[in-house]
Amino acid sequence: MILEKIKKVFNISESQVCEILRKQDHKCPICEKPISLDDCHIEHQHDTNRLRGFTCPRCNVSYIRGLNQSVIDNLYKYIKNPPAF
């Protein structure tokens, strides 16, 4: 179900979705916890609707609450070089 939404909204193929998850090593790029399409959030730029990648639900809604330095570093790397670009 989520795959169909991703394909339709972001106009990408199933193989592109799989490639993004592979680039992320099937982990949230911010906290590095394992994720799958069944339990991830679609992370995108709201002004352009451009897909950045996939994050865990917690990181998607709380980028800056209670972050330690390694998570901040991962967030910076993710925003500067998203796996979907």
PyMOL commands that set and color helices and strands:
alter all, ss='L'
color gray80, all
select helices_A, chain A and resi 2-10+14-23+57-61+69-80
alter helices_A, ss='H'
color red, helices_A
select strands_A, chain A and resi 41-45+50-55
alter strands_A, ss='S'
color yellow, strands_A
deselect
rebuild
show_as cartoon
